[in-house]
Amino acid sequence: MMNRTAPLPIFVLICTSLVFVSCWKQQSHESQGPELPNYKVSGHVFHSVTNEPLPEATVTIDDQESLTDSSGFYSISDVLGGNDYIIIVAKDNFETYANPFQLGYSDLDFFDIALGKILYFTDRTRAPSYEPNSLVWAGNTPWSCDGLRKRIYALDETNGLSWIKYFDSPGSFPDKGHYTTPCGLTATQENGTDYLWISVEYEESPPRIYKMAVRNDTTLSTEGWYDTPESALFPGEKVLLDDLTYDGNSIWSCSSSEGKIYKHGPDMSVVGQFDSPEGAPSGITWDGQQLWLCEKGSNRLSMLNVETLELQGFYVIQETPVMGVCYRKGYIWVCKHGTEIDGLPSWFYKYRVK
């Protein structure tokens, strides 16, 4: 007689399958490790200059949002720990903030964020040439310098800053075809005489700072020149100074190539130097209380404590790139280059800040 294996009852197959699946799920769960917990991210959003809280700002992390309350407070829960995120903060009339951060395995509290208010220009006027590097008032006369034409311009404030007269950049020898490039301007007054201070770049010689007496409001005469600071990046070389300003006691300068801000003594020697918080400063000015700074390629106007040079706050402008910056009677003026090839005009933009 032939032996046959009897088929297993159907309920035995089902039970066996369920046990197998259950064991597989348990092993799979154990191989993935423990489930990562979620954490909370919270903080305040505030005005970068006034430090006032900003209500109704939208804070976004991943796909979660929080609206700040009247105290500027936000809180987002259920954020998976151990991951990288981008936090985005948006509010009308302020620059949108977007920065990466890493969340560990605990709540992230006091994640405070400063937003820069956007400034809109109140006026603008055409610059005399395509590369205005700096603007300053000496007495009642505004002056600008231009890197393309290599000139110093006396301007007419009553006629839209149109130019009245121009001079070759100091240190130039037009008869030999040799011109210096003016970069920065500031003004001082001594014994009733106004003086322009002009930082210039030479093609084959070290850069200098010239002191020019202003005669009859629109005539310049050279009083002397000074060396610029020693370079920390290129030993033995002098620093090209992008802009100058005067705080009533000392002349300050900035260098984008060095990333430095310098404070000068009466003989223009360096009595203090500081790392710029803006990296590559192209313009500097004094408003009677603090220093203002602009950076090449940036849309920020930063305010610095004159004693410590710590960042006090910043505004955001939409007209970029800007070069020089000048404070005058509650307004900040910035110089924006144009391009001669494309025929794009250069401008002086005016912003209300006080």
C-alpha positions as CSV (number, residue, x, y, z in Angstrom):
1,M,0.0,0.0,0.0
2,M,1.3,3.5,-0.9
3,N,1.8,5.9,2.0
4,R,0.5,9.4,1.7
5,T,1.2,12.5,3.8
6,A,-2.1,14.0,5.0
7,P,-2.5,17.7,4.3
8,L,-2.4,20.0,7.3
9,P,-5.6,21.5,8.5
10,I,-6.2,25.0,7.2
11,F,-6.4,26.5,10.7
12,V,-2.9,25.2,11.4
13,L,-1.5,27.0,8.3
14,I,-3.1,30.3,9.3
15,C,-1.8,30.1,12.9
16,T,1.7,29.3,11.7
17,S,1.6,32.3,9.2
18,L,0.4,34.7,12.0
19,V,3.2,33.6,14.3
20,F,5.8,34.1,11.5
21,V,4.6,37.6,10.6
22,S,4.5,38.6,14.2
23,C,8.1,37.4,14.7
24,W,9.2,39.2,11.5
25,K,7.6,42.5,12.6
26,Q,9.3,42.3,16.0
27,Q,12.7,41.6,14.5
28,S,12.2,44.4,12.0
29,H,11.3,46.9,14.7
30,E,14.3,45.9,16.8
31,S,16.6,46.3,13.8
32,Q,15.4,49.9,13.2
33,G,16.2,50.9,16.8
34,P,14.1,53.0,19.2
35,E,11.8,55.6,17.7
36,L,13.3,59.1,17.9
37,P,11.3,61.5,20.1
38,N,10.0,64.9,19.1
39,Y,11.0,68.2,20.6
40,K,10.0,71.8,20.9
41,V,11.6,74.9,19.2
42,S,10.7,78.3,20.7
43,G,11.9,81.8,21.0
44,H,11.2,85.5,20.2
45,V,11.2,87.5,17.0
46,F,12.2,91.2,17.4
47,H,13.2,94.4,15.5
48,S,16.9,94.4,14.8
49,V,17.3,98.1,15.6
50,T,14.7,98.9,18.3
51,N,14.6,95.4,19.9
52,E,10.8,95.7,20.0
53,P,8.9,92.4,19.7
54,L,7.3,91.7,16.3
55,P,3.8,90.1,16.5
56,E,2.2,88.2,13.7
57,A,5.5,87.1,12.1
58,T,5.2,83.6,10.5
59,V,7.8,81.1,11.7
60,T,8.1,77.9,9.6
61,I,10.1,74.8,10.4
62,D,9.7,71.9,7.9
63,D,5.9,71.8,7.4
64,Q,4.9,73.4,10.7
65,E,4.1,77.0,11.2
66,S,3.7,79.3,14.2
67,L,2.4,82.9,14.4
68,T,4.2,85.1,16.9
69,D,2.0,86.6,19.7
70,S,2.0,90.2,21.0
71,S,5.3,89.6,22.7
72,G,6.9,88.2,19.6
73,F,6.9,84.7,21.0
74,Y,6.6,81.6,18.9
75,S,6.6,77.8,19.7
76,I,6.7,74.8,17.4
77,S,6.3,71.3,18.9
78,D,6.7,67.9,17.5
79,V,10.0,68.6,15.7
80,L,11.9,65.3,15.2
81,G,15.3,65.4,17.0
82,G,18.6,64.6,15.5
83,N,17.9,66.4,12.2
84,D,19.0,69.5,10.2
85,Y,16.3,72.1,9.4
86,I,15.8,75.5,7.9
87,I,13.9,78.0,10.0
88,I,12.1,80.7,8.0
89,V,10.7,83.9,9.5
90,A,8.5,86.3,7.4
91,K,6.8,89.5,8.2
92,D,5.5,92.4,6.0
93,N,8.1,95.2,5.5
94,F,10.9,93.1,7.0
95,E,13.5,91.0,5.2
96,T,12.7,87.3,5.3
97,Y,15.0,85.4,7.6
98,A,16.1,81.9,6.5
99,N,18.9,80.0,8.2
100,P,19.8,76.3,8.8
101,F,20.0,74.9,12.3
102,Q,20.5,71.5,13.9
103,L,18.1,70.1,16.5
104,G,19.6,67.7,19.0
105,Y,17.8,65.5,21.5
106,S,16.3,68.2,23.7
107,D,14.0,71.2,23.4
108,L,15.6,74.3,21.7
109,D,14.5,77.3,23.7
110,F,15.4,81.0,23.4
111,F,15.9,80.6,19.6
112,D,15.6,84.4,19.2
113,I,15.7,86.0,15.8
114,A,16.2,89.6,14.7
115,L,14.6,90.9,11.6
116,G,15.9,93.8,9.5
117,K,13.3,96.4,8.5
118,I,13.2,97.3,4.9
119,L,13.9,100.9,4.1
120,Y,12.4,102.5,1.0
121,F,14.2,105.5,-0.5
122,T,12.5,108.9,-0.1
123,D,14.4,110.4,-3.0
124,R,17.1,109.6,-5.5
125,T,19.2,111.7,-7.8
126,R,21.6,110.9,-10.7
127,A,25.3,110.8,-9.9
128,P,27.7,112.7,-12.1
129,S,29.3,109.5,-13.5
130,Y,28.9,105.8,-13.5
131,E,31.0,104.8,-10.4
132,P,30.3,107.1,-7.5
133,N,32.4,105.7,-4.6
134,S,31.6,108.2,-1.8
135,L,29.6,111.2,-0.9
136,V,30.1,113.8,1.9
137,W,29.2,117.4,2.9
138,A,32.0,119.8,3.6
139,G,30.2,122.8,5.1
140,N,27.2,123.3,3.0
141,T,28.7,121.8,-0.2
142,P,28.2,118.2,-1.1
143,W,31.2,116.4,-2.7
144,S,31.5,113.0,-4.5
145,C,34.3,111.0,-6.0
146,D,34.1,108.8,-9.1
147,G,36.2,105.7,-9.8
148,L,35.6,105.6,-13.5
149,R,36.3,109.2,-14.4
150,K,38.8,109.5,-11.5
151,R,37.4,112.8,-10.5
152,I,36.3,114.8,-7.4
153,Y,33.0,116.6,-7.9
154,A,31.6,119.6,-6.2
155,L,27.8,119.3,-6.2
156,D,24.8,121.6,-6.1
157,E,22.4,120.6,-3.4
158,T,19.8,123.0,-4.6
159,N,19.8,121.5,-8.0
160,G,19.5,117.8,-7.5
161,L,23.2,117.2,-6.7
162,S,24.2,118.2,-10.2
163,W,27.9,118.9,-10.5
164,I,29.3,122.4,-10.4
165,K,33.0,121.8,-10.8
166,Y,35.3,118.8,-10.9
167,F,38.9,118.1,-10.2
168,D,41.3,115.4,-11.1
169,S,41.9,112.9,-8.3
170,P,44.8,114.0,-6.0
171,G,48.2,112.6,-6.9
172,S,47.3,112.5,-10.6
173,F,49.5,113.7,-13.4
174,P,47.2,114.3,-16.4
175,D,50.1,115.5,-18.7
176,K,51.7,112.1,-18.2
177,G,48.4,110.2,-18.5
178,H,48.7,109.0,-14.9
179,Y,45.6,109.2,-12.7
180,T,44.8,107.9,-9.2
181,T,41.4,106.4,-8.4
182,P,39.5,108.1,-5.6
183,C,37.8,105.7,-3.2
184,G,36.5,107.4,-0.1
185,L,35.7,110.9,1.3
186,T,35.2,112.6,4.6
187,A,35.3,116.2,5.8
188,T,36.6,118.1,8.8
189,Q,36.8,121.7,9.8
190,E,39.8,123.4,11.4
191,N,39.9,127.1,12.4
192,G,36.9,127.9,10.1
193,T,38.4,126.1,7.1
194,D,36.8,123.0,5.6
195,Y,39.0,120.1,4.6
196,L,38.3,117.1,2.4
197,W,40.1,113.8,3.1
198,I,40.4,111.5,0.1
199,S,41.6,108.0,0.0
200,V,43.1,107.1,-3.4
201,E,44.4,104.1,-5.2
202,Y,47.6,104.2,-7.3
203,E,48.2,101.7,-10.2
204,E,51.9,101.3,-9.4
205,S,52.4,102.9,-6.0
206,P,50.9,102.4,-2.5
207,P,47.5,103.9,-1.8
208,R,47.4,107.2,0.2
209,I,45.1,109.6,2.0
210,Y,45.1,113.2,0.8
211,K,44.1,116.2,2.9
212,M,42.6,119.0,0.7
213,A,41.6,122.5,1.8
214,V,38.2,123.7,0.5
215,R,38.5,127.3,-0.7
216,N,35.5,129.4,-1.6
217,D,33.3,126.3,-1.2
218,T,34.3,124.8,-4.5
219,T,38.1,125.1,-4.9
220,L,40.6,122.5,-3.6
221,S,44.2,122.8,-2.7
222,T,46.4,120.0,-1.4
223,E,47.6,120.3,2.2
224,G,49.4,117.0,2.5
225,W,49.2,113.3,2.2
226,Y,49.5,110.3,4.5
227,D,50.2,106.6,4.2
228,T,47.4,104.1,4.7
229,P,47.7,101.3,7.3
230,E,49.9,98.2,6.9
231,S,48.2,95.2,5.5
232,A,47.8,92.2,7.8
233,L,47.1,89.9,4.9
234,F,50.0,91.0,2.7
235,P,53.0,92.0,4.8
236,G,54.9,95.0,3.5
237,E,52.0,96.3,1.5
238,K,49.6,99.2,2.3
239,V,45.8,98.9,2.7
240,L,43.4,100.3,0.2
241,L,40.8,102.2,2.1
242,D,37.3,102.1,0.6
243,D,35.7,104.9,2.6
244,L,36.3,107.4,5.4
245,T,34.2,109.2,8.0
246,Y,34.8,111.7,10.9
247,D,33.1,111.4,14.3
248,G,34.0,114.9,15.5
249,N,37.2,113.7,17.1
250,S,38.7,111.0,15.0
251,I,38.8,109.8,11.4
252,W,37.6,106.3,10.7
253,S,38.2,104.2,7.6
254,C,37.2,100.8,6.3
255,S,38.8,98.3,4.0
256,S,36.9,95.6,2.1
257,S,40.0,93.7,1.1
258,E,41.2,93.4,4.7
259,G,37.7,93.2,6.3
260,K,38.8,95.8,8.8
261,I,37.7,99.1,10.3
262,Y,40.4,101.5,11.4
263,K,40.4,104.4,13.9
264,H,43.0,107.1,13.1
265,G,44.9,109.6,15.3
266,P,45.7,113.2,14.3
267,D,48.6,112.1,12.1
268,M,46.4,109.4,10.5
269,S,48.3,106.7,12.3
270,V,46.1,103.7,13.4
271,V,45.1,103.9,17.1
272,G,42.6,101.1,16.8
273,Q,41.6,98.4,14.4
274,F,38.6,96.1,14.4
275,D,37.3,93.1,12.4
276,S,34.2,94.3,10.5
277,P,31.0,92.5,11.4
278,E,30.0,92.8,7.7
279,G,33.0,91.1,6.2
280,A,33.8,93.4,3.3
281,P,32.9,97.0,4.2
282,S,32.7,99.4,1.3
283,G,31.2,102.4,3.1
284,I,31.3,104.0,6.5
285,T,29.6,107.1,8.1
286,W,28.9,108.7,11.5
287,D,25.4,109.9,12.5
288,G,26.5,111.7,15.7
289,Q,25.9,108.7,17.9
290,Q,27.0,105.5,16.1
291,L,28.8,104.3,13.0
292,W,27.0,103.0,9.9
293,L,28.4,100.4,7.5
294,C,27.6,99.0,4.2
295,E,29.2,96.0,2.5
296,K,30.0,95.2,-1.1
297,G,27.3,93.0,-2.6
298,S,25.1,93.3,0.5
299,N,21.7,95.0,1.0
300,R,22.3,95.7,4.7
301,L,23.0,99.0,6.4
302,S,24.5,98.1,9.8
303,M,24.8,100.2,12.9
304,L,27.9,99.8,15.2
305,N,28.7,101.0,18.7
306,V,31.5,103.5,18.3
307,E,33.3,102.3,21.4
308,T,33.2,98.5,20.9
309,L,32.2,98.3,17.3
310,E,29.6,95.7,18.2
311,L,26.6,95.4,15.9
312,Q,23.7,97.4,17.2
313,G,21.2,96.5,14.5
314,F,20.6,96.7,10.8
315,Y,18.2,97.9,8.1
316,V,17.7,96.4,4.7
317,I,17.6,98.3,1.4
318,Q,16.5,97.0,-2.0
319,E,19.0,99.1,-4.1
320,T,22.2,97.0,-4.5
321,P,25.1,96.9,-4.9
322,V,26.0,100.0,-2.9
323,M,29.5,101.4,-2.4
324,G,29.7,104.6,-0.2
325,V,27.4,105.7,2.5
326,C,26.8,109.2,4.1
327,Y,24.7,110.5,6.9
328,R,23.1,114.0,6.6
329,K,20.4,115.5,8.8
330,G,18.4,112.4,9.6
331,Y,19.0,110.7,6.3
332,I,21.4,108.1,5.0
333,W,22.6,108.5,1.4
334,V,24.1,105.5,-0.4
335,C,26.1,105.5,-3.7
336,K,25.0,102.9,-6.3
337,H,27.2,102.2,-9.4
338,G,25.8,102.1,-12.9
339,T,27.4,100.6,-16.0
340,E,28.7,102.7,-18.9
341,I,28.6,99.8,-21.3
342,D,24.9,99.1,-20.7
343,G,24.0,102.7,-20.2
344,L,22.6,102.0,-16.7
345,P,22.7,105.2,-14.6
346,S,24.3,105.5,-11.2
347,W,22.4,107.0,-8.3
348,F,22.5,108.6,-5.0
349,Y,19.6,107.1,-2.9
350,K,18.3,108.9,0.2
351,Y,16.7,107.0,3.1
352,R,15.0,108.4,6.2
353,V,16.5,106.9,9.4
354,K,15.8,109.4,12.1
